[in-house]
Amino acid sequence: LVDDPRLVIKEHKDSLLTVHSCSEHLRHLLDSVLNFARLDSRTQQSEDTPFDLEFLLDSILRSFSPIVESKGVRLVCDVSYLSNISALSCVRGDAHLFRQVVQNIVGNAIKF
């Protein structure tokens, strides 16, 4: 809908995209709180599945881009020190939990 020129004024498109991104971020934060509570009460188990770490990190960085741009800072994830880049695509663990932890760390770094 944001790309439909009949529905959205061009000047409002960036604002709508920012609102959408922030609402997604808020949803992720709420999910994080609920999931940590479930893990703490042992009503949820962490997963052990393969996931693409590089894709996940890129996705996390993109989710913070509106906040980072508004603060005028730069957010960079450098994994070039890893000698075997192909290893990034076959990490095992709980991708959702990993995402939550990294989002909390990055969110705090941006905030402070």
N, C-alpha and C positions, 0 to 999 in steps of 0.2 A: 504494500500500500504506500510505503514511503516513496517509492519510485514512480508512482502514478501522478503525473503533473496535474490531472484534474482534481485530485484530492489534497495534494500537499503543495503549499506555496514554497518556492525554491528557498527562500530565506529561512524557512522553518525546518527544512530537511535536516540540517546539522543538529539542531536542537532536539528533534525527534529521535535521531539516531543516538544522541547522548543519553536521552531519557531511557531509551530501550536498553542501551548498554548498562546503565546504572541499575535499572530494574533487574536485569539478568544477574548483575553482581550481587544485589541485595538478596535475590532468590538463592544464589549460591551460599551467601553467608548464613541465611536462615537454615538451609539444608545442612550446612556445616555444624551449626549449633545442635540441631536435632540428631545428626549422626554421631557427634561426639557424646551426646547424652546417651544414645543407644549403646555405643561401644562401652561407655563407662558403666552402664547398668547390665552389660553383657547380654542384651537382647538382640544385638547385631554382631555378626562375625565379620572380620576383615577378609577380603578376597585374596586369592593367590592366582592371578591370571596374567598372561603376557600382555604388555601394552607398549606403544611406541612413545618412549620418553621425549624424544625430540619434538614430535607432534604435540604432545601434551604441554610441554613447556612453551611452545610457540602459541598454542591456544590460550594459555594463561596470560602471556604477555599481551596478546591482542585484546583480551578482555579488559586489561588495565589501560589501554591506549588513550581513551578519552580523559581519564583522570590524570594521566601522566602529561598529556598535551596541555591540559588546563593549568597545570602547575609549572609548566615550562621546564620540565626535567626530562632526562632521557633514561629509558629502561632497556638494558641490554642483558642478554643471556649468552654467555660465551662458553661453549663446550669444546672449543678447539684444542684444549689441552688433552682431551681424550685421544689416545692413539688409535683406537679401533672404533670409528664412528658407527659402524654397522651394529655395534653392541647397543646403541641407543634405541634401536627398533625392537629389541627382544628382551626388555626388562620384565621381570615378573614381580607381582605384588598387587596392592590395592590401588588402582589408578585414581579412583574417586577420593580416597583418603589422602593420597599423595597430593592431588590437586588442592584439597582443602588446606593442607599444611603449607604448601608453597604459596597459595593465595593469601593466607594469613601473614606469612613472612613478608611477601611483597607489599601487601596492603599496609602493614606496619612501617615498612621502609619508606613508602611514599608519604605516609601520614607524618612521620617524624623526620 
